[in-house]
Amino acid sequence: MEERILKMAEKAAAKHGVEYFEIRIARVSAVSVSMQNGQLEGLSSDLERGISVRAFKNGWGFSSANDLSRAEKVIETAMKIAKLSKGNSGIYKGDPVEDRAELAGRIKLEDVDLEEKLKLVKEADKLLQGEKIKNRGTSYGEGTKEVLYLNSVGSEIRTLTSRVRLRLTATAMENGSMQEYWKAFGGTGGWEIIERVDVEEWTDFVSRKARELLKAEAPPSGEFDVIMDPELTGVFIHEAVGHAAEADAIKNGESIFIGKLGERVGIDELTVVDDPTLPEKFGSYTYDDEGIKGRRVEIIKKGILSEYMTDRETAAVLGLEPNGHGRAQSYAHQPLVRMSNTYVEAGSWKPEEMFEEVKHGLYMIGDKGGEVDVASGTFTFGAREGYIIENGEIKTHVKDVSLSGNLLEVLRNIRAVGRDVEVSFPGYCGKGQWVPVDDGGPHVLTRAVVGGLR
């Protein structure tokens, strides 16, 4: 079948004068289980097969279908759109690649009964119960994707990738006040990732944190020394640095990093990396959705802005090599330049040494969402909780706390990078499409504006 589809595409490309094309044929299986306050809210097991064709001639043409019998129509439509495109872009073609790659872990997700997954969710839901906990939720999701990638230069790549994620949420209420806390676990691989989660320990942690936040105080406002924990470091690096280093933002004139390759943006000890090859992380993969092998990119190396993340098109336009960061939400979406696992590498500081440096500041923990303007470099992120630091000691617990500033200023203000790297905060990045990512780093000491979220 694949050979027949490829021949149809070659014939259509010749007919429409298409310079380059690629075909993705995917089979995706997904399981989802969710429970809230003891009630089963969702239980599904889905299987989907589909095909997409992307063709290039000055600009892109794209078409997809969830029915392989429509392959000829999909091919013809993509080629026609490419022929009609009036763009003046370019494309990196590269050499043909033939390979197979599997990231499915030791215990295949399909080998674990649905009943065991339901049992896990029920157990977590029960354990989240407690004093003042008025709302609790547990969600489990998994997906296994088999993709055959073909292109007009002769590549044939078969990949099998599995991902799994578990999320625990508790909301505590008292005297009209409400506080929510959550924790997510997951990665690329099999059921062994879930087996390593101590559900009893973490459900207790999540519900206890929600209760403790009820007693926390409002944060101070102003510019302070700030220590970010590994999770908040990861969110800051993903949102503020990572998105600014995506080459489509550079190509489109929308990034504060335009023209800054080779310039110093931070201290010698600051190295920021995006690496899809990290074992078991949620954003890991072997090949991107353009058939390019994913590789480690050193966005900032020892304080110097060193690399952008690229795909086939931005690499050609900017005169760079593609580094395997063209990712799509599914076969039905076109690849965009995206991150994978983004983190700050280890520095030399022990966390306790960093706290000793702070006379009056804040320790900010976890991620509570936010927004960034990569063109201007301004950002605001919420932390899940915080503590005031006085003379190196952790004091008052604060809630609804935010961190804001300008990316380049906050990078320049970094004074210390910890040695305690943690990359284990699985989530989804939205950029018109959703793709799985991970991020993290060590504790980092900088200076930024702190305020309340309300």
BABAMAR-156798 format. One record per residue (C-alpha): residue in three letters; x, y, z; residue number from 1. Coordinates in pm, 1 decimal. Layout:
REM residues N
<r "ala"; <X; Y; Z>; NUM>
...
END
This chain:
REM residues 454
<r "met"; <0.0; 0.0; 0.0>; 1>
<r "glu"; <278.2; 245.4; 96.7>; 2>
<r "glu"; <452.5; 184.4; -235.7>; 3>
<r "arg"; <131.2; 254.6; -425.8>; 4>
<r "ile"; <71.1; 578.9; -232.5>; 5>
<r "leu"; <430.2; 691.5; -294.5>; 6>
<r "lys"; <400.4; 629.2; -666.9>; 7>
<r "met"; <74.0; 826.1; -678.8>; 8>
<r "ala"; <248.3; 1115.6; -502.3>; 9>
<r "glu"; <546.9; 1107.9; -738.1>; 10>
<r "lys"; <314.8; 1115.5; -1037.4>; 11>
<r "ala"; <111.9; 1406.2; -896.1>; 12>
<r "ala"; <428.3; 1600.1; -802.6>; 13>
<r "ala"; <554.3; 1572.2; -1161.5>; 14>
<r "lys"; <214.4; 1680.3; -1294.5>; 15>
<r "his"; <197.8; 1993.9; -1074.7>; 16>
<r "gly"; <568.0; 2079.0; -1077.1>; 17>
<r "val"; <598.5; 2026.6; -700.3>; 18>
<r "glu"; <955.5; 2058.9; -570.5>; 19>
<r "tyr"; <920.7; 1849.0; -253.6>; 20>
<r "phe"; <656.9; 1643.7; -72.0>; 21>
<r "glu"; <619.5; 1430.8; 237.7>; 22>
<r "ile"; <359.7; 1177.2; 349.2>; 23>
<r "arg"; <267.0; 1072.1; 703.4>; 24>
<r "ile"; <55.8; 761.3; 758.0>; 25>
<r "ala"; <-38.3; 724.5; 1124.0>; 26>
<r "arg"; <-213.6; 477.5; 1352.1>; 27>
<r "val"; <-297.5; 624.7; 1693.3>; 28>
<r "ser"; <-450.4; 448.9; 1994.4>; 29>
<r "ala"; <-550.5; 647.3; 2303.4>; 30>
<r "val"; <-699.5; 570.6; 2644.1>; 31>
<r "ser"; <-843.2; 830.9; 2879.8>; 32>
<r "val"; <-987.2; 787.6; 3231.3>; 33>
<r "ser"; <-1100.1; 1074.3; 3454.2>; 34>
<r "met"; <-1279.5; 1093.1; 3786.4>; 35>
<r "gln"; <-1404.7; 1385.1; 3992.6>; 36>
<r "asn"; <-1535.9; 1365.6; 4348.3>; 37>
<r "gly"; <-1589.5; 991.9; 4321.0>; 38>
<r "gln"; <-1779.6; 1013.7; 3994.0>; 39>
<r "leu"; <-1639.2; 861.1; 3676.5>; 40>
<r "glu"; <-1638.6; 1149.3; 3428.0>; 41>
<r "gly"; <-1470.3; 988.9; 3130.4>; 42>
<r "leu"; <-1361.1; 644.4; 3016.5>; 43>
<r "ser"; <-1262.8; 602.9; 2654.9>; 44>
<r "ser"; <-1043.6; 393.3; 2429.6>; 45>
<r "asp"; <-1001.6; 521.3; 2075.2>; 46>
<r "leu"; <-823.7; 404.1; 1762.5>; 47>
<r "glu"; <-764.6; 621.7; 1458.2>; 48>
<r "arg"; <-580.2; 585.0; 1129.0>; 49>
<r "gly"; <-506.1; 868.2; 894.3>; 50>
<r "ile"; <-288.4; 1012.2; 621.3>; 51>
<r "ser"; <-155.4; 1358.8; 545.7>; 52>
<r "val"; <42.0; 1498.3; 254.1>; 53>
<r "arg"; <243.2; 1819.9; 256.1>; 54>
<r "ala"; <382.3; 1953.7; -70.5>; 55>
<r "phe"; <614.7; 2248.8; -139.0>; 56>
<r "lys"; <647.2; 2477.7; -441.4>; 57>
<r "asn"; <738.8; 2831.5; -327.9>; 58>
<r "gly"; <484.2; 2770.6; -50.6>; 59>
<r "trp"; <310.1; 2478.0; 119.2>; 60>
<r "gly"; <6.7; 2274.9; 26.0>; 61>
<r "phe"; <-141.6; 2041.9; 289.3>; 62>
<r "ser"; <-428.2; 1794.2; 303.9>; 63>
<r "ser"; <-528.5; 1508.4; 535.6>; 64>
<r "ala"; <-797.0; 1243.2; 587.0>; 65>
<r "asn"; <-883.0; 985.9; 850.8>; 66>
<r "asp"; <-947.9; 727.8; 579.7>; 67>
<r "leu"; <-658.9; 578.2; 383.5>; 68>
<r "ser"; <-891.0; 499.5; 92.5>; 69>
<r "arg"; <-891.5; 875.8; 26.6>; 70>
<r "ala"; <-512.4; 887.3; -19.9>; 71>
<r "glu"; <-530.9; 978.6; -389.2>; 72>
<r "lys"; <-764.2; 1272.5; -318.4>; 73>
<r "val"; <-541.0; 1392.5; -32.6>; 74>
<r "ile"; <-232.0; 1379.3; -256.0>; 75>
<r "glu"; <-399.0; 1565.3; -540.7>; 76>
<r "thr"; <-535.8; 1837.5; -310.9>; 77>
<r "ala"; <-200.3; 1902.8; -137.6>; 78>
<r "met"; <-19.2; 1922.9; -471.5>; 79>
<r "lys"; <-277.2; 2162.0; -619.2>; 80>
<r "ile"; <-257.9; 2395.4; -318.3>; 81>
<r "ala"; <124.5; 2395.5; -338.1>; 82>
<r "lys"; <108.0; 2480.0; -708.1>; 83>
<r "leu"; <-124.5; 2774.9; -635.6>; 84>
<r "ser"; <87.0; 2905.1; -345.0>; 85>
<r "lys"; <252.4; 3238.5; -421.2>; 86>
<r "gly"; <512.6; 3238.0; -144.2>; 87>
<r "asn"; <884.8; 3287.6; -189.4>; 88>
<r "ser"; <1010.3; 3063.2; 88.2>; 89>
<r "gly"; <1263.9; 2778.7; 71.6>; 90>
<r "ile"; <1296.8; 2420.6; 189.8>; 91>
<r "tyr"; <1579.9; 2206.5; 320.7>; 92>
<r "lys"; <1562.7; 1868.2; 148.6>; 93>
<r "gly"; <1861.7; 1678.7; 284.0>; 94>
<r "asp"; <1956.9; 1319.2; 222.2>; 95>
<r "pro"; <1725.7; 1016.7; 230.2>; 96>
<r "val"; <1693.2; 840.8; 566.0>; 97>
<r "glu"; <1577.6; 482.3; 619.7>; 98>
<r "asp"; <1527.0; 387.8; 982.9>; 99>
<r "arg"; <1302.9; 239.1; 1249.9>; 100>
<r "ala"; <1278.0; 380.9; 1601.7>; 101>
<r "glu"; <1073.5; 273.3; 1903.5>; 102>
<r "leu"; <1007.9; 462.5; 2227.8>; 103>
<r "ala"; <743.4; 242.0; 2387.5>; 104>
<r "gly"; <907.0; 148.5; 2717.7>; 105>
<r "arg"; <945.7; -183.1; 2898.1>; 106>
<r "ile"; <579.2; -253.1; 2983.1>; 107>
<r "lys"; <371.3; -176.4; 2673.9>; 108>
<r "leu"; <64.0; 31.2; 2755.6>; 109>
<r "glu"; <-156.3; -194.9; 2543.4>; 110>
<r "asp"; <-52.8; -491.9; 2760.8>; 111>
<r "val"; <-203.6; -333.8; 3074.5>; 112>
<r "asp"; <-575.1; -394.5; 3124.5>; 113>
<r "leu"; <-810.3; -98.4; 3116.6>; 114>
<r "glu"; <-939.1; -221.1; 3455.0>; 115>
<r "glu"; <-596.9; -159.2; 3610.3>; 116>
<r "lys"; <-594.5; 196.7; 3478.5>; 117>
<r "leu"; <-944.9; 252.2; 3616.6>; 118>
<r "lys"; <-834.0; 104.9; 3951.1>; 119>
<r "leu"; <-543.5; 350.6; 3964.6>; 120>
<r "val"; <-773.5; 648.7; 3909.1>; 121>
<r "lys"; <-1026.4; 526.6; 4166.8>; 122>
<r "glu"; <-751.7; 474.4; 4425.3>; 123>
<r "ala"; <-608.0; 823.1; 4370.0>; 124>
<r "asp"; <-953.9; 979.6; 4389.7>; 125>
<r "lys"; <-1019.8; 808.8; 4723.0>; 126>
<r "leu"; <-681.0; 908.6; 4867.1>; 127>
<r "leu"; <-729.2; 1274.4; 4771.8>; 128>
<r "gln"; <-1021.6; 1300.3; 5012.8>; 129>
<r "gly"; <-959.7; 1490.5; 5334.0>; 130>
<r "glu"; <-1055.3; 1771.4; 5565.3>; 131>
<r "lys"; <-1152.9; 2090.9; 5376.9>; 132>
<r "ile"; <-1106.7; 1922.2; 5038.2>; 133>
<r "lys"; <-1425.0; 2015.3; 4853.5>; 134>
<r "asn"; <-1322.3; 1920.0; 4504.1>; 135>
<r "arg"; <-1080.1; 1655.1; 4382.6>; 136>
<r "gly"; <-990.3; 1523.1; 4039.5>; 137>
<r "thr"; <-772.7; 1254.6; 3884.6>; 138>
<r "ser"; <-706.6; 1208.0; 3515.7>; 139>
<r "tyr"; <-508.8; 940.2; 3335.1>; 140>
<r "gly"; <-420.0; 953.9; 2967.2>; 141>
<r "glu"; <-207.2; 748.4; 2731.0>; 142>
<r "gly"; <-137.3; 743.8; 2361.6>; 143>
<r "thr"; <60.7; 521.2; 2127.2>; 144>
<r "lys"; <144.0; 652.8; 1782.4>; 145>
<r "glu"; <283.7; 451.4; 1492.4>; 146>
<r "val"; <394.0; 667.3; 1200.6>; 147>
<r "leu"; <531.0; 586.3; 856.7>; 148>
<r "tyr"; <706.4; 891.0; 712.8>; 149>
<r "leu"; <791.6; 908.9; 341.0>; 150>
<r "asn"; <926.7; 1197.6; 137.2>; 151>
<r "ser"; <1027.8; 1284.2; -216.6>; 152>
<r "val"; <1402.5; 1247.4; -153.0>; 153>
<r "gly"; <1358.2; 883.0; -61.4>; 154>
<r "ser"; <1321.4; 879.0; 318.1>; 155>
<r "glu"; <1127.3; 595.5; 479.7>; 156>
<r "ile"; <1108.8; 619.7; 859.8>; 157>
<r "arg"; <890.3; 408.0; 1085.6>; 158>
<r "thr"; <844.5; 524.2; 1446.8>; 159>
<r "leu"; <650.0; 391.9; 1744.1>; 160>
<r "thr"; <607.5; 627.7; 2039.9>; 161>
<r "ser"; <403.5; 586.0; 2359.3>; 162>
<r "arg"; <326.6; 853.7; 2618.1>; 163>
<r "val"; <146.5; 836.0; 2950.1>; 164>
<r "arg"; <37.9; 1101.6; 3205.7>; 165>
<r "leu"; <-135.7; 1109.1; 3544.2>; 166>
<r "arg"; <-266.3; 1432.8; 3703.4>; 167>
<r "leu"; <-388.6; 1482.1; 4061.0>; 168>
<r "thr"; <-585.1; 1789.7; 4171.0>; 169>
<r "ala"; <-732.8; 1899.5; 4505.2>; 170>
<r "thr"; <-927.4; 2213.5; 4594.0>; 171>
<r "ala"; <-961.1; 2317.6; 4957.9>; 172>
<r "met"; <-1226.1; 2561.4; 5084.6>; 173>
<r "glu"; <-1275.7; 2738.6; 5415.8>; 174>
<r "asn"; <-1467.0; 3052.1; 5513.1>; 175>
<r "gly"; <-1523.5; 3149.5; 5150.6>; 176>
<r "ser"; <-1158.5; 3108.9; 5056.4>; 177>
<r "met"; <-1058.4; 2850.3; 4795.2>; 178>
<r "gln"; <-715.6; 2715.8; 4696.4>; 179>
<r "glu"; <-622.4; 2454.4; 4436.3>; 180>
<r "tyr"; <-306.2; 2244.9; 4410.0>; 181>
<r "trp"; <-205.7; 1983.7; 4153.5>; 182>
<r "lys"; <77.2; 1759.1; 4044.7>; 183>
<r "ala"; <136.5; 1578.3; 3714.2>; 184>
<r "phe"; <350.3; 1274.9; 3632.7>; 185>
<r "gly"; <432.0; 1118.0; 3299.8>; 186>
<r "gly"; <675.9; 1054.5; 3022.8>; 187>
<r "thr"; <753.9; 881.8; 2695.6>; 188>
<r "gly"; <756.7; 507.0; 2747.9>; 189>
<r "gly"; <544.0; 239.7; 2907.4>; 190>
<r "trp"; <344.0; 157.4; 3220.1>; 191>
<r "glu"; <665.7; 144.0; 3427.8>; 192>
<r "ile"; <653.2; 526.9; 3439.0>; 193>
<r "ile"; <320.5; 506.9; 3625.2>; 194>
<r "glu"; <439.5; 222.5; 3848.4>; 195>
<r "arg"; <714.2; 450.5; 3983.0>; 196>
<r "val"; <459.2; 707.6; 4107.8>; 197>
<r "asp"; <393.9; 674.9; 4482.0>; 198>
<r "val"; <22.6; 753.3; 4459.3>; 199>
<r "glu"; <-33.5; 747.4; 4837.2>; 200>
<r "glu"; <249.7; 991.9; 4902.5>; 201>
<r "trp"; <156.3; 1234.7; 4625.4>; 202>
<r "thr"; <-218.6; 1242.8; 4688.2>; 203>
<r "asp"; <-140.3; 1328.6; 5051.9>; 204>
<r "phe"; <102.1; 1598.3; 4933.9>; 205>
<r "val"; <-146.1; 1756.9; 4691.8>; 206>
<r "ser"; <-440.8; 1768.2; 4933.6>; 207>
<r "arg"; <-217.7; 1890.0; 5221.2>; 208>
<r "lys"; <-74.8; 2169.8; 5005.8>; 209>
<r "ala"; <-424.4; 2285.6; 4906.6>; 210>
<r "arg"; <-519.2; 2307.7; 5277.6>; 211>
<r "glu"; <-196.1; 2486.5; 5375.0>; 212>
<r "leu"; <-251.4; 2752.1; 5107.3>; 213>
<r "leu"; <-579.2; 2850.7; 5278.7>; 214>
<r "lys"; <-366.3; 2991.5; 5562.3>; 215>
<r "ala"; <-103.7; 3150.4; 5340.8>; 216>
<r "glu"; <-78.6; 3528.5; 5316.1>; 217>
<r "ala"; <-90.8; 3766.5; 5021.9>; 218>
<r "pro"; <253.1; 3829.2; 4869.7>; 219>
<r "pro"; <438.4; 4160.1; 4886.8>; 220>
<r "ser"; <472.2; 4367.8; 4569.5>; 221>
<r "gly"; <784.0; 4513.8; 4416.5>; 222>
<r "glu"; <1123.3; 4408.9; 4284.1>; 223>
<r "phe"; <1290.3; 4137.6; 4489.9>; 224>
<r "asp"; <1561.3; 3876.1; 4484.9>; 225>
<r "val"; <1377.6; 3562.5; 4375.6>; 226>
<r "ile"; <1473.2; 3195.7; 4397.0>; 227>
<r "met"; <1278.3; 2985.9; 4145.9>; 228>
<r "asp"; <1233.1; 2616.4; 4220.7>; 229>
<r "pro"; <1309.9; 2364.0; 3938.2>; 230>
<r "glu"; <948.9; 2364.9; 3812.1>; 231>
<r "leu"; <918.6; 2745.0; 3791.8>; 232>
<r "thr"; <1267.4; 2761.8; 3637.8>; 233>
<r "gly"; <1140.7; 2522.8; 3369.8>; 234>
<r "val"; <827.6; 2725.5; 3297.7>; 235>
<r "phe"; <1028.6; 3049.1; 3277.7>; 236>
<r "ile"; <1281.2; 2893.1; 3041.4>; 237>
<r "his"; <1013.9; 2730.0; 2824.1>; 238>
<r "glu"; <786.1; 3031.7; 2793.8>; 239>
<r "ala"; <1028.4; 3322.5; 2790.4>; 240>
<r "val"; <1347.2; 3175.8; 2640.1>; 241>
<r "gly"; <1225.3; 2873.1; 2441.8>; 242>
<r "his"; <948.2; 3043.2; 2245.3>; 243>
<r "ala"; <1178.6; 3336.5; 2165.0>; 244>
<r "ala"; <1433.7; 3087.2; 2024.5>; 245>
<r "glu"; <1189.3; 2909.8; 1790.1>; 246>
<r "ala"; <1313.5; 2990.5; 1440.8>; 247>
<r "asp"; <970.2; 3072.5; 1298.0>; 248>
<r "ala"; <950.9; 3362.2; 1546.1>; 249>
<r "ile"; <1295.4; 3470.9; 1422.4>; 250>
<r "lys"; <1196.7; 3431.2; 1055.0>; 251>
<r "asn"; <873.3; 3625.7; 1107.5>; 252>
<r "gly"; <1044.0; 3913.4; 1292.6>; 253>
<r "glu"; <859.5; 3839.7; 1617.9>; 254>
<r "ser"; <1136.8; 3754.0; 1865.6>; 255>
<r "ile"; <1353.5; 3956.9; 2099.5>; 256>
<r "phe"; <1639.7; 3718.7; 2003.1>; 257>
<r "ile"; <1654.0; 3836.1; 1637.5>; 258>
<r "gly"; <2011.8; 3915.4; 1537.0>; 259>
<r "lys"; <2149.6; 3820.7; 1878.9>; 260>
<r "leu"; <2323.0; 3489.0; 1799.8>; 261>
<r "gly"; <2668.5; 3505.3; 1952.4>; 262>
<r "glu"; <2573.8; 3779.0; 2201.4>; 263>
<r "arg"; <2601.9; 3742.3; 2578.7>; 264>
<r "val"; <2260.2; 3724.5; 2743.2>; 265>
<r "gly"; <2349.6; 3577.1; 3083.1>; 266>
<r "ile"; <2625.7; 3471.2; 3321.5>; 267>
<r "asp"; <2888.7; 3211.1; 3227.7>; 268>
<r "glu"; <2710.4; 2952.1; 3439.3>; 269>
<r "leu"; <2383.8; 2975.8; 3242.7>; 270>
<r "thr"; <2329.2; 2706.6; 2977.1>; 271>
<r "val"; <1977.4; 2647.6; 2838.6>; 272>
<r "val"; <1908.5; 2334.7; 2636.9>; 273>
<r "asp"; <1623.7; 2180.0; 2439.2>; 274>
<r "asp"; <1678.3; 1806.4; 2402.1>; 275>
<r "pro"; <1427.0; 1557.3; 2254.7>; 276>
<r "thr"; <1670.8; 1269.7; 2315.3>; 277>
<r "leu"; <1637.6; 1267.1; 2696.9>; 278>
<r "pro"; <1518.6; 919.2; 2802.4>; 279>
<r "glu"; <1154.1; 888.3; 2914.6>; 280>
<r "lys"; <1077.1; 1260.9; 2925.0>; 281>
<r "phe"; <731.2; 1366.4; 2809.1>; 282>
<r "gly"; <861.8; 1572.2; 2514.7>; 283>
<r "ser"; <1104.4; 1308.2; 2385.9>; 284>
<r "tyr"; <1110.2; 1163.7; 2033.1>; 285>
<r "thr"; <1358.5; 1017.5; 1787.3>; 286>
<r "tyr"; <1246.1; 1184.1; 1462.3>; 287>
<r "asp"; <1036.5; 1497.5; 1430.8>; 288>
<r "asp"; <732.1; 1517.3; 1201.3>; 289>
<r "glu"; <951.4; 1623.8; 907.9>; 290>
<r "gly"; <1168.9; 1312.0; 920.1>; 291>
<r "ile"; <1462.7; 1497.1; 1080.3>; 292>
<r "lys"; <1639.1; 1329.2; 1371.2>; 293>
<r "gly"; <1584.2; 1530.1; 1688.7>; 294>
<r "arg"; <1901.6; 1655.9; 1850.7>; 295>
<r "arg"; <2008.4; 1850.9; 2156.6>; 296>
<r "val"; <2010.4; 2227.0; 2090.9>; 297>
<r "glu"; <2211.7; 2458.2; 2317.0>; 298>
<r "ile"; <1996.9; 2772.1; 2301.8>; 299>
<r "ile"; <2219.0; 2955.0; 2549.7>; 300>
<r "lys"; <2567.7; 2815.3; 2607.2>; 301>
<r "lys"; <2767.0; 2956.8; 2898.9>; 302>
<r "gly"; <2569.2; 3279.6; 2880.3>; 303>
<r "ile"; <2594.6; 3321.3; 2500.5>; 304>
<r "leu"; <2287.2; 3292.7; 2274.7>; 305>
<r "ser"; <2406.1; 3006.2; 2053.7>; 306>
<r "glu"; <2128.2; 2828.2; 1858.0>; 307>
<r "tyr"; <1770.9; 2855.0; 1743.2>; 308>
<r "met"; <1535.6; 2558.2; 1712.6>; 309>
<r "thr"; <1461.8; 2497.4; 1343.1>; 310>
<r "asp"; <1253.5; 2299.4; 1097.0>; 311>
<r "arg"; <1311.7; 2236.4; 724.0>; 312>
<r "glu"; <1172.8; 2572.4; 611.5>; 313>
<r "thr"; <1326.5; 2804.5; 872.2>; 314>
<r "ala"; <1661.8; 2628.5; 833.5>; 315>
<r "ala"; <1659.3; 2699.3; 458.2>; 316>
<r "val"; <1545.3; 3061.2; 497.3>; 317>
<r "leu"; <1789.8; 3145.1; 778.6>; 318>
<r "gly"; <2082.8; 2949.6; 633.7>; 319>
<r "leu"; <2095.7; 2704.4; 925.4>; 320>
<r "glu"; <2083.0; 2326.6; 964.6>; 321>
<r "pro"; <1747.8; 2173.8; 1066.4>; 322>
<r "asn"; <1776.8; 2024.7; 1414.4>; 323>
<r "gly"; <1459.7; 1817.0; 1438.8>; 324>
<r "his"; <1210.3; 2059.2; 1595.5>; 325>
<r "gly"; <930.4; 2043.3; 1335.4>; 326>
<r "arg"; <642.6; 1893.6; 1534.6>; 327>
<r "ala"; <271.4; 1847.1; 1466.6>; 328>
<r "gln"; <-15.2; 1772.8; 1705.4>; 329>
<r "ser"; <-123.9; 1484.4; 1482.9>; 330>
<r "tyr"; <-111.2; 1357.6; 1124.5>; 331>
<r "ala"; <-392.7; 1605.8; 1052.9>; 332>
<r "his"; <-177.4; 1906.4; 1144.9>; 333>
<r "gln"; <117.1; 2067.4; 966.2>; 334>
<r "pro"; <448.4; 2070.2; 1156.5>; 335>
<r "leu"; <554.0; 2391.6; 1328.6>; 336>
<r "val"; <879.2; 2478.1; 1505.7>; 337>
<r "arg"; <828.2; 2349.1; 1860.4>; 338>
<r "met"; <1019.4; 2268.8; 2178.1>; 339>
<r "ser"; <1064.1; 1921.6; 2329.3>; 340>
<r "asn"; <1231.1; 1903.9; 2673.6>; 341>
<r "thr"; <1362.7; 2248.9; 2767.4>; 342>
<r "tyr"; <1575.7; 2303.0; 3076.0>; 343>
<r "val"; <1859.8; 2487.8; 3246.6>; 344>
<r "glu"; <2172.3; 2278.0; 3295.9>; 345>
<r "ala"; <2328.8; 2237.1; 3638.5>; 346>
<r "gly"; <2539.4; 2514.3; 3785.3>; 347>
<r "ser"; <2769.8; 2498.0; 4085.6>; 348>
<r "trp"; <2553.8; 2628.6; 4371.7>; 349>
<r "lys"; <2399.3; 2423.5; 4649.9>; 350>
<r "pro"; <2040.6; 2543.2; 4712.8>; 351>
<r "glu"; <2124.8; 2630.9; 5075.2>; 352>
<r "glu"; <2409.5; 2854.2; 4953.7>; 353>
<r "met"; <2164.1; 3039.9; 4732.2>; 354>
<r "phe"; <1921.7; 3103.0; 5020.9>; 355>
<r "glu"; <2212.0; 3244.8; 5227.6>; 356>
<r "glu"; <2259.0; 3506.2; 4952.3>; 357>
<r "val"; <1908.3; 3647.1; 4999.1>; 358>
<r "lys"; <1852.8; 3903.9; 5273.9>; 359>
<r "his"; <1495.6; 3989.9; 5176.2>; 360>
<r "gly"; <1329.3; 3810.3; 4886.7>; 361>
<r "leu"; <1098.7; 3529.6; 4781.2>; 362>
<r "tyr"; <1116.9; 3157.8; 4715.1>; 363>
<r "met"; <867.0; 3076.8; 4439.5>; 364>
<r "ile"; <746.5; 2722.9; 4373.8>; 365>
<r "gly"; <559.9; 2556.7; 4090.8>; 366>
<r "asp"; <367.1; 2674.3; 3788.2>; 367>
<r "lys"; <27.0; 2840.0; 3777.3>; 368>
<r "gly"; <18.6; 2955.2; 3415.0>; 369>
<r "gly"; <102.6; 3287.6; 3258.3>; 370>
<r "glu"; <175.1; 3473.6; 2938.9>; 371>
<r "val"; <472.2; 3604.3; 2743.5>; 372>
<r "asp"; <526.7; 3844.2; 2454.2>; 373>
<r "val"; <834.9; 3704.7; 2277.6>; 374>
<r "ala"; <863.0; 4015.1; 2056.7>; 375>
<r "ser"; <914.0; 4249.8; 2351.7>; 376>
<r "gly"; <1039.6; 3986.2; 2596.6>; 377>
<r "thr"; <790.4; 4079.4; 2868.7>; 378>
<r "phe"; <631.5; 3800.1; 3073.4>; 379>
<r "thr"; <410.5; 3724.0; 3374.2>; 380>
<r "phe"; <391.5; 3380.2; 3538.0>; 381>
<r "gly"; <198.7; 3263.8; 3840.3>; 382>
<r "ala"; <364.9; 3038.8; 4096.9>; 383>
<r "arg"; <163.3; 2775.1; 4280.4>; 384>
<r "glu"; <297.0; 2901.1; 4614.1>; 385>
<r "gly"; <579.4; 3104.6; 4763.7>; 386>
<r "tyr"; <768.6; 3186.5; 5081.7>; 387>
<r "ile"; <923.7; 3512.9; 5199.5>; 388>
<r "ile"; <1296.9; 3478.1; 5266.7>; 389>
<r "glu"; <1447.0; 3685.0; 5549.1>; 390>
<r "asn"; <1823.4; 3677.6; 5606.6>; 391>
<r "gly"; <1855.5; 3345.4; 5429.2>; 392>
<r "glu"; <1571.5; 3175.5; 5615.8>; 393>
<r "ile"; <1233.8; 3066.2; 5477.7>; 394>
<r "lys"; <956.8; 3252.4; 5663.3>; 395>
<r "thr"; <598.8; 3344.0; 5568.9>; 396>
<r "his"; <398.6; 3122.3; 5330.3>; 397>
<r "val"; <236.3; 3327.4; 5048.6>; 398>
<r "lys"; <-25.2; 3243.6; 4785.2>; 399>
<r "asp"; <-150.8; 3378.4; 4454.1>; 400>
<r "val"; <194.4; 3511.4; 4373.8>; 401>
<r "ser"; <322.8; 3615.3; 4032.2>; 402>
<r "leu"; <661.9; 3680.9; 3874.2>; 403>
<r "ser"; <703.5; 3932.2; 3593.0>; 404>
<r "gly"; <971.2; 4123.1; 3409.0>; 405>
<r "asn"; <1164.0; 4149.3; 3088.4>; 406>
<r "leu"; <1334.5; 3832.6; 2961.9>; 407>
<r "leu"; <1673.4; 3988.6; 2887.6>; 408>
<r "glu"; <1680.9; 4179.9; 3217.5>; 409>
<r "val"; <1588.8; 3873.8; 3423.6>; 410>
<r "leu"; <1853.2; 3664.5; 3241.9>; 411>
<r "arg"; <2115.8; 3933.3; 3311.2>; 412>
<r "asn"; <2005.9; 3943.1; 3676.7>; 413>
<r "ile"; <2070.8; 3571.0; 3735.0>; 414>
<r "arg"; <2333.7; 3546.8; 4010.5>; 415>
<r "ala"; <2337.6; 3176.5; 4089.4>; 416>
<r "val"; <2243.4; 2847.6; 3916.1>; 417>
<r "gly"; <2191.7; 2543.3; 4136.0>; 418>
<r "arg"; <2334.4; 2198.2; 4087.8>; 419>
<r "asp"; <2001.7; 2018.7; 4157.2>; 420>
<r "val"; <1855.7; 1972.9; 3805.9>; 421>
<r "glu"; <1507.3; 1820.7; 3779.5>; 422>
<r "val"; <1327.7; 1772.5; 3445.3>; 423>
<r "ser"; <1000.3; 1603.8; 3534.4>; 424>
<r "phe"; <711.8; 1840.5; 3474.5>; 425>
<r "pro"; <514.6; 1687.4; 3187.0>; 426>
<r "gly"; <262.4; 1908.4; 3013.8>; 427>
<r "tyr"; <132.1; 2034.6; 2681.4>; 428>
<r "cys"; <248.2; 2343.3; 2492.5>; 429>
<r "gly"; <-11.9; 2532.0; 2291.6>; 430>
<r "lys"; <91.9; 2724.9; 1980.5>; 431>
<r "gly"; <-213.4; 2681.2; 1765.1>; 432>
<r "gln"; <-157.3; 2308.2; 1821.5>; 433>
<r "trp"; <-89.6; 2107.9; 2138.5>; 434>
<r "val"; <226.8; 1898.5; 2168.0>; 435>
<r "pro"; <366.7; 1714.2; 2472.7>; 436>
<r "val"; <668.0; 1882.7; 2634.5>; 437>
<r "asp"; <875.2; 1865.8; 2950.5>; 438>
<r "asp"; <1085.6; 2130.7; 3120.8>; 439>
<r "gly"; <1281.5; 2202.8; 3434.3>; 440>
<r "gly"; <1622.2; 2291.5; 3567.2>; 441>
<r "pro"; <1779.3; 2359.2; 3905.1>; 442>
<r "his"; <1701.1; 2630.7; 4161.3>; 443>
<r "val"; <1794.6; 2969.0; 4010.6>; 444>
<r "leu"; <1852.5; 3299.9; 4191.8>; 445>
<r "thr"; <1761.1; 3615.1; 3998.6>; 446>
<r "arg"; <1584.6; 3945.8; 4052.3>; 447>
<r "ala"; <1237.2; 4021.6; 3918.4>; 448>
<r "val"; <908.5; 4194.1; 3992.8>; 449>
<r "val"; <679.3; 4005.4; 4230.3>; 450>
<r "gly"; <309.9; 4071.8; 4280.1>; 451>
<r "gly"; <-26.7; 3916.1; 4350.6>; 452>
<r "leu"; <-239.5; 3728.8; 4099.9>; 453>
<r "arg"; <-558.1; 3902.4; 4218.6>; 454>
END
